Amino acid sequence: MEDVNKVFGIGLPKTGTTSLNAALNHLGLNSIHNPLDLRRQAHEGTYKFDRDDWDALTNFGEHFYPQLDEAYPESKFILTVRDEEEWAESWKRQIEGAKGDGREGVISRSNWYRPGAYLLLMKKALFGKDNRYPSFKDIRIEIFGTYKFNRKRCRYVYNLHKQNVQSYFKEREGDFEIVDICGGGGWEKVCKLLGIEEAPDCDFPHEVPPKTKNVVN
């Protein structure tokens, strides 16, 4: 693997970001999926984070990738994409009926099945200094401008994000790659970007997030 600072998966939710996270971990990186503490710092305008126990972040930096690029030079960026209509339907299923509860953000994919960690997060969110963790309502509004599904708005944001990312990295092919995991892409592009000569001899991960309306993947 090349001497890479960090890796950021900057695709929108439901574009295969959970699968990308699993793939990066399979390659030996410590990849974290949508860490709420780091997202909170980004909401506060801090992009050089106070913890460095990670090699990659996925489902993260969707609209502040230029700031991550500045804070972590020599990093690599992966834009996951999928068929636009399939993506819209997947996103609709994910958040349809969402109430936007301000406390739902204490539930993360890494902790929903760990009762002790879940209860600790709940305690911090309700009573402690960490009640500034963004809720998933906050994150949806940050990305889409609405926490409920609006097809026209969501498709507009999807296309605008893709155009903006491609424009930003247009002169930096060695730092950026577009990967359509749902369309069958995966190891070849990811390994090329990271300077890995031989791709793993296995299928690219296909991870499905837990069936809960509180998870943004």
Wavefront OBJ file of the C-alpha trace (Angstrom):
o trace
v 0.000 0.000 0.000
v 1.164 3.498 -0.787
v 2.079 5.947 1.964
v -1.442 7.314 2.429
v -2.429 9.681 5.222
v -6.154 8.902 5.505
v -8.958 7.525 3.347
v -12.366 9.153 3.196
v -15.513 7.623 1.734
v -17.565 10.656 0.746
v -20.500 9.027 -1.024
v -24.009 9.896 0.091
v -25.927 7.496 2.351
v -27.223 4.335 0.625
v -24.531 4.324 -2.077
v -22.663 1.363 -0.594
v -20.801 3.196 2.153
v -21.280 0.350 4.643
v -19.825 -2.090 2.130
v -16.901 0.242 1.457
v -16.218 0.415 5.176
v -16.108 -3.392 5.382
v -13.791 -3.546 2.366
v -11.335 -1.045 3.835
v -11.239 -2.997 7.082
v -10.638 -6.178 5.069
v -7.622 -4.458 3.503
v -6.175 -3.888 6.972
v -7.242 -0.304 7.570
v -9.041 0.742 10.724
v -12.094 2.195 9.015
v -14.926 3.758 11.038
v -18.421 4.277 9.693
v -20.055 7.664 10.367
v -18.457 8.421 13.771
v -20.829 10.815 15.506
v -18.161 12.386 17.716
v -16.091 13.418 14.695
v -19.164 14.595 12.817
v -20.028 16.739 15.805
v -16.583 18.337 15.650
v -17.119 19.032 11.951
v -20.446 20.673 12.799
v -18.490 22.890 15.183
v -16.054 23.851 12.418
v -13.167 21.582 13.457
v -11.826 19.298 10.734
v -8.512 18.216 12.297
v -10.017 15.846 14.807
v -8.964 15.280 18.404
v -8.578 11.516 17.946
v -6.375 9.708 15.471
v -7.174 6.050 16.135
v -8.464 5.515 12.612
v -7.164 5.140 9.058
v -10.369 5.702 7.152
v -13.842 7.179 7.594
v -16.883 6.247 5.525
v -20.334 7.816 5.205
v -18.560 10.964 6.282
v -17.465 14.338 4.909
v -20.156 14.431 2.251
v -20.055 18.221 1.993
v -16.899 19.144 3.896
v -14.408 17.024 1.945
v -12.433 20.162 0.888
v -11.789 20.885 4.564
v -10.786 17.268 5.208
v -8.477 17.494 2.194
v -6.775 20.517 3.733
v -6.636 19.074 7.255
v -5.272 15.710 6.087
v -2.999 16.241 3.056
v -1.914 13.194 1.026
v -5.237 11.504 1.714
v -7.435 9.538 -0.683
v -11.119 10.119 -1.391
v -13.686 7.605 -2.658
v -17.055 8.677 -4.041
v -19.468 5.757 -3.963
v -22.343 6.020 -6.446
v -25.198 3.854 -7.738
v -28.051 4.022 -10.201
v -29.901 7.215 -9.323
v -33.411 5.763 -9.246
v -32.310 2.717 -7.241
v -30.550 5.059 -4.830
v -33.645 7.247 -4.411
v -35.825 4.224 -3.680
v -33.300 2.868 -1.187
v -33.069 6.208 0.602
v -36.870 6.460 0.676
v -37.132 3.033 2.331
v -34.459 4.012 4.836
v -36.091 7.167 6.162
v -39.768 6.856 5.229
v -41.835 7.624 8.288
v -38.903 9.220 10.145
v -40.025 11.533 12.928
v -36.711 13.319 13.270
v -36.396 12.673 17.006
v -33.567 14.859 18.272
v -32.255 12.009 20.456
v -32.122 9.329 17.787
v -28.506 10.180 16.981
v -27.279 8.342 20.074
v -27.910 5.087 18.185
v -25.049 4.112 15.897
v -24.414 0.981 13.868
v -21.412 0.171 16.036
v -23.348 0.341 19.312
v -26.972 -0.644 18.662
v -26.263 -4.285 19.494
v -23.998 -3.531 22.490
v -26.347 -2.773 25.418
v -23.608 -1.356 27.658
v -22.302 1.040 25.026
v -25.835 1.983 24.026
v -26.839 2.826 27.605
v -23.657 4.856 28.101
v -24.390 6.882 24.966
v -27.965 7.429 26.109
v -26.751 8.634 29.495
v -24.250 11.014 27.929
v -26.765 12.294 25.420
v -29.453 12.947 28.011
v -27.416 14.109 30.997
v -23.791 14.684 30.093
v -21.588 17.077 28.200
v -21.835 14.872 25.117
v -25.458 15.842 24.468
v -24.135 17.744 21.456
v -23.886 14.549 19.428
v -25.775 15.275 16.222
v -29.010 13.391 15.785
v -29.745 11.680 12.512
v -32.262 14.436 11.921
v -29.338 16.873 12.068
v -27.308 14.762 9.646
v -30.137 14.413 7.143
v -30.751 18.143 7.168
v -27.008 18.754 6.816
v -26.844 16.585 3.700
v -30.245 16.978 2.062
v -31.844 20.048 3.612
v -34.736 17.927 4.894
v -35.025 15.021 7.308
v -38.043 13.568 5.492
v -38.005 12.081 2.035
v -38.569 14.472 -0.851
v -37.695 12.760 -4.115
v -37.052 15.898 -6.143
v -34.835 17.465 -3.484
v -32.927 14.259 -2.769
v -32.190 13.590 -6.440
v -31.093 17.187 -6.872
v -28.635 16.857 -3.969
v -27.400 13.492 -5.260
v -26.517 14.887 -8.684
v -25.117 18.141 -7.340
v -22.867 16.268 -4.920
v -21.540 14.026 -7.676
v -20.837 17.025 -9.938
v -19.162 19.041 -7.181
v -16.890 16.195 -6.087
v -15.819 15.433 -9.645
v -15.133 19.106 -10.274
v -13.085 19.441 -7.096
v -10.857 16.448 -7.899
v -10.747 16.833 -11.701
v -6.982 17.490 -11.764
v -6.137 14.915 -9.098
v -6.900 11.493 -10.461
v -4.374 9.839 -8.160
v -6.195 11.093 -5.076
v -9.743 10.244 -6.045
v -11.860 7.416 -7.409
v -15.536 6.847 -8.216
v -16.752 3.388 -7.234
v -20.111 1.856 -8.139
v -20.260 -0.996 -5.659
v -23.911 -1.746 -6.337
v -23.128 -1.942 -10.051
v -20.395 -4.514 -9.549
v -17.347 -2.295 -9.024
v -15.073 -2.576 -6.052
v -11.702 -4.138 -5.456
v -9.982 -3.057 -8.668
v -10.623 0.655 -8.246
v -10.156 0.747 -4.483
v -6.886 -1.183 -4.627
v -5.584 0.943 -7.514
v -6.299 4.123 -5.559
v -4.515 2.804 -2.470
v -1.560 1.409 -4.374
v -2.358 -2.225 -3.578
v -1.012 -4.405 -6.361
v -3.063 -7.542 -5.748
v -6.763 -7.378 -4.947
v -8.193 -9.817 -2.380
v -9.298 -13.151 -3.771
v -12.877 -12.784 -2.592
v -16.046 -10.941 -3.490
v -16.319 -7.303 -2.531
v -18.324 -7.021 0.716
v -22.033 -6.397 0.450
v -23.047 -5.122 3.847
v -26.637 -4.282 4.744
v -27.148 -1.897 7.674
v -29.472 -2.864 10.532
v -33.174 -2.473 9.802
v -33.771 0.710 11.738
v -34.846 4.142 10.617
v -32.201 5.633 12.908
v -29.186 4.561 10.889
v -27.781 6.667 8.071
v -25.705 4.490 5.701
l 1 2 3 4 5 6 7 8 9 10 11 12 13 14 15 16 17 18 19 20 21 22 23 24 25 26 27 28 29 30 31 32 33 34 35 36 37 38 39 40 41 42 43 44 45 46 47 48 49 50 51 52 53 54 55 56 57 58 59 60 61 62 63 64 65 66 67 68 69 70 71 72 73 74 75 76 77 78 79 80 81 82 83 84 85 86 87 88 89 90 91 92 93 94 95 96 97 98 99 100 101 102 103 104 105 106 107 108 109 110 111 112 113 114 115 116 117 118 119 120 121 122 123 124 125 126 127 128 129 130 131 132 133 134 135 136 137 138 139 140 141 142 143 144 145 146 147 148 149 150 151 152 153 154 155 156 157 158 159 160 161 162 163 164 165 166 167 168 169 170 171 172 173 174 175 176 177 178 179 180 181 182 183 184 185 186 187 188 189 190 191 192 193 194 195 196 197 198 199 200 201 202 203 204 205 206 207 208 209 210 211 212 213 214 215 216 217
